Amino acid sequence: MQGMAWLFFVLMALVLLFAYLAIRRQWFAPGFTSAVAVVVTIILMILTSLGQGNSIIQAVIVGIIVGGMFSGATLGIAWYFHNNEHRQQYSDEELNQQADESG
């Protein structure tokens, strides 16, 4: 990978990491975080592809497909673990409430 392509790829990885953490920790609204992450990831993947010397059409196709897949997978994983945490909190609160009522 060439210099600029490497830089754009690292920036894309940082965007995905930030999006994952933002959804897991509820820093922003999940819909807003997801939308921004997908768009920025696609743009950075297009720039990565252009940095490798690909044509504009090829870069756009690669950017949409690969960038979309990376961001979709990252956001799906973050949302899965986010929902599991909420389910666990809800069941813990429910158990505590039942213990308080019976005891």
Backbone bond lengths (Angstrom), bond angles and torsions (degrees), N, CA, C in turn:
res aa  C-N    CA-C-N  psi(-1)  N-CA   C-N-CA  omega(-1)  CA-C   N-CA-C  phi
1 M - - - 1.450 - - 1.532 107.81 -
2 Q 1.299 115.39 139.35 1.452 120.45 -178.74 1.519 110.98 -84.19
3 G 1.327 117.57 168.89 1.459 123.96 -171.82 1.514 115.74 -51.00
4 M 1.323 117.56 -56.39 1.468 120.42 -177.09 1.524 111.17 -69.79
5 A 1.319 116.72 -36.42 1.468 119.54 178.37 1.519 109.97 -62.56
6 W 1.319 116.86 -41.03 1.467 121.87 179.00 1.528 110.10 -62.61
7 L 1.318 117.04 -43.39 1.461 121.47 179.84 1.529 110.75 -61.99
8 F 1.327 117.77 -45.94 1.466 120.96 179.67 1.529 111.39 -64.84
9 F 1.332 116.74 -36.37 1.457 120.47 178.47 1.526 111.06 -66.36
10 V 1.334 117.25 -41.22 1.467 121.31 177.64 1.527 109.88 -65.29
11 L 1.327 117.25 -41.17 1.469 120.29 176.81 1.524 111.15 -62.08
12 M 1.338 116.55 -38.66 1.464 119.74 177.84 1.525 110.27 -63.67
13 A 1.317 116.86 -42.02 1.466 120.36 178.50 1.530 110.33 -62.24
14 L 1.311 117.70 -39.75 1.470 121.01 178.48 1.526 111.63 -66.72
15 V 1.326 116.87 -38.35 1.469 120.23 176.96 1.522 110.00 -63.13
16 L 1.334 117.04 -43.03 1.458 120.25 179.23 1.524 111.54 -65.10
17 L 1.322 116.99 -40.00 1.465 120.75 177.16 1.528 110.38 -62.98
18 F 1.322 116.86 -45.40 1.459 120.84 179.41 1.529 111.21 -62.88
19 A 1.342 116.63 -41.64 1.465 120.05 179.37 1.524 110.59 -63.87
20 Y 1.324 116.86 -41.86 1.462 121.43 178.46 1.535 109.77 -59.60
21 L 1.311 116.56 -49.55 1.464 120.19 -179.39 1.524 112.21 -66.04
22 A 1.335 116.84 -37.90 1.465 120.64 -179.24 1.523 111.16 -64.10
23 I 1.338 117.00 -37.68 1.467 119.19 178.22 1.518 110.49 -74.58
24 R 1.315 117.50 -44.35 1.467 120.17 -178.20 1.527 112.04 -63.48
25 R 1.322 117.09 -38.19 1.470 121.39 -176.37 1.513 113.74 -99.29
26 Q 1.325 117.85 2.93 1.467 124.16 178.08 1.525 112.45 54.86
27 W 1.331 116.23 47.21 1.459 119.89 177.94 1.523 111.05 -71.04
28 F 1.320 116.42 -34.68 1.472 122.98 179.91 1.524 107.65 -136.81
29 A 1.304 116.58 174.36 1.463 120.66 175.77 1.532 108.60 -63.33
30 P 1.330 117.76 133.31 1.471 119.94 -176.46 1.529 113.98 -59.24
31 G 1.310 117.93 -37.13 1.457 120.48 178.86 1.520 112.32 -64.52
32 F 1.323 115.79 -42.71 1.463 121.00 177.87 1.524 110.52 -64.95
33 T 1.325 116.40 -45.49 1.461 120.95 179.30 1.521 110.71 -60.42
34 S 1.313 116.79 -44.51 1.464 120.90 -178.90 1.525 111.42 -63.67
35 A 1.316 116.45 -45.66 1.463 120.22 -178.42 1.523 111.65 -62.20
36 V 1.316 115.96 -46.86 1.462 119.65 -179.97 1.527 110.52 -64.69
37 A 1.312 117.13 -42.45 1.470 120.79 -178.55 1.523 111.37 -63.17
38 V 1.322 117.85 -42.68 1.467 120.71 -179.65 1.520 110.58 -64.01
39 V 1.315 116.88 -47.43 1.469 120.52 -177.85 1.535 110.48 -64.13
40 V 1.319 117.47 -47.18 1.467 120.57 -178.20 1.525 110.64 -66.26
41 T 1.327 117.68 -39.15 1.460 120.66 178.92 1.528 110.87 -63.78
42 I 1.320 117.61 -42.87 1.466 120.52 178.00 1.522 110.79 -63.24
43 I 1.321 117.33 -44.18 1.463 120.67 178.76 1.529 110.78 -61.45
44 L 1.325 117.17 -45.19 1.465 119.54 -179.82 1.524 111.93 -67.22
45 M 1.329 117.82 -33.37 1.470 119.50 176.97 1.523 110.24 -69.49
46 I 1.320 117.61 -36.63 1.473 120.69 175.01 1.523 109.52 -61.99
47 L 1.316 117.49 -45.38 1.457 120.89 179.46 1.530 111.57 -65.32
48 T 1.329 117.03 -36.04 1.467 120.49 176.06 1.520 110.09 -62.51
49 S 1.317 116.07 -44.91 1.459 120.52 179.98 1.530 111.44 -65.23
50 L 1.326 116.92 -40.64 1.472 120.06 176.36 1.526 110.82 -64.70
51 G 1.318 116.94 -36.90 1.462 121.41 178.11 1.514 112.97 -64.92
52 Q 1.314 117.06 -21.10 1.460 121.09 177.12 1.520 112.07 -89.11
53 G 1.321 116.65 0.53 1.453 120.74 176.16 1.518 115.01 92.37
54 N 1.314 118.41 14.73 1.470 121.49 178.57 1.522 110.29 -77.83
55 S 1.332 116.44 159.27 1.454 120.68 176.82 1.531 109.62 -70.89
56 I 1.315 115.85 165.64 1.460 120.23 -177.86 1.524 111.16 -63.79
57 I 1.304 117.23 -42.67 1.475 120.29 -179.34 1.527 110.01 -63.37
58 Q 1.307 116.34 -46.12 1.462 119.90 179.23 1.526 110.35 -63.39
59 A 1.324 117.33 -40.34 1.465 121.15 -179.85 1.529 111.40 -63.81
60 V 1.332 116.80 -39.93 1.469 120.30 179.65 1.524 110.46 -67.08
61 I 1.324 116.56 -43.25 1.468 119.74 179.53 1.522 110.37 -63.66
62 V 1.331 116.56 -47.25 1.469 120.60 178.80 1.527 110.15 -63.32
63 G 1.317 117.00 -41.83 1.456 120.75 -179.52 1.507 112.68 -61.01
64 I 1.317 116.42 -44.66 1.465 119.90 -179.15 1.523 110.84 -68.58
65 I 1.318 116.85 -46.38 1.464 119.46 -176.33 1.529 111.52 -71.30
66 V 1.330 116.77 -56.22 1.472 119.93 -175.62 1.527 111.07 -71.33
67 G 1.329 117.02 -43.91 1.460 119.78 177.82 1.517 112.08 -62.02
68 G 1.325 115.63 -41.16 1.467 119.80 177.48 1.513 112.44 -64.89
69 M 1.332 116.17 -39.42 1.471 119.50 179.60 1.531 111.43 -68.51
70 F 1.323 117.47 -44.04 1.464 120.35 178.34 1.526 111.15 -61.44
71 S 1.329 116.23 -47.84 1.466 118.61 -178.19 1.524 110.74 -68.84
72 G 1.324 117.85 -38.69 1.462 120.30 178.13 1.517 112.42 -62.06
73 A 1.321 116.25 -43.65 1.467 120.08 178.99 1.531 111.08 -65.34
74 T 1.309 116.43 -44.59 1.468 120.29 -179.92 1.520 111.34 -62.70
75 L 1.316 116.88 -46.38 1.459 120.50 -178.70 1.522 111.55 -68.87
76 G 1.321 117.07 -35.47 1.461 120.21 176.60 1.522 112.14 -63.29
77 I 1.321 116.20 -43.53 1.461 120.66 178.56 1.524 110.71 -64.98
78 A 1.334 116.40 -44.53 1.469 119.81 179.41 1.522 111.00 -61.57
79 W 1.322 117.02 -43.06 1.464 120.72 -178.78 1.523 110.94 -66.86
80 Y 1.332 117.44 -37.92 1.458 121.52 178.36 1.535 110.53 -60.21
81 F 1.316 117.28 -50.41 1.460 120.24 -179.46 1.519 112.01 -69.20
82 H 1.318 116.84 -33.19 1.466 120.87 176.60 1.529 110.00 -62.45
83 N 1.323 117.22 -44.98 1.465 120.91 178.70 1.521 111.84 -66.25
84 N 1.318 117.38 -38.17 1.471 120.19 177.58 1.519 111.52 -62.25
85 E 1.325 117.79 -40.11 1.458 120.80 177.72 1.523 110.93 -62.60
86 H 1.319 116.38 -42.60 1.463 119.59 179.95 1.521 111.69 -67.09
87 R 1.330 116.47 -39.63 1.456 119.79 177.11 1.523 110.86 -61.88
88 Q 1.325 116.43 -42.23 1.462 120.96 -179.98 1.529 110.48 -65.47
89 Q 1.325 117.92 -42.54 1.459 121.24 177.83 1.525 110.58 -61.69
90 Y 1.332 116.59 -43.13 1.453 120.81 -178.66 1.523 110.71 -64.00
91 S 1.325 117.24 -43.84 1.464 119.38 -179.00 1.529 111.11 -69.56
92 D 1.332 118.02 -35.17 1.466 120.51 176.21 1.530 111.15 -64.87
93 E 1.338 116.35 -42.70 1.463 120.21 178.67 1.529 110.68 -64.79
94 E 1.315 116.16 -38.92 1.459 120.29 -179.98 1.530 110.58 -65.74
95 L 1.329 117.08 -42.46 1.462 121.04 178.10 1.530 110.85 -63.39
96 N 1.326 117.03 -42.11 1.460 120.70 178.52 1.521 111.18 -63.62
97 Q 1.334 115.90 -40.60 1.460 120.29 -179.89 1.533 110.29 -65.49
98 Q 1.318 117.69 -41.27 1.467 121.04 178.11 1.526 111.17 -65.59
99 A 1.323 117.12 -37.12 1.468 120.68 179.24 1.528 110.00 -67.58
100 D 1.332 116.80 -38.61 1.461 120.15 178.59 1.525 111.85 -66.41
101 E 1.331 116.56 -38.13 1.454 120.26 -179.20 1.536 112.10 -69.82
102 S 1.318 116.12 -35.92 1.476 119.20 -176.70 1.524 112.86 -86.98
103 G 1.312 116.63 -19.66 1.452 116.57 -171.68 1.455 115.81 -115.08
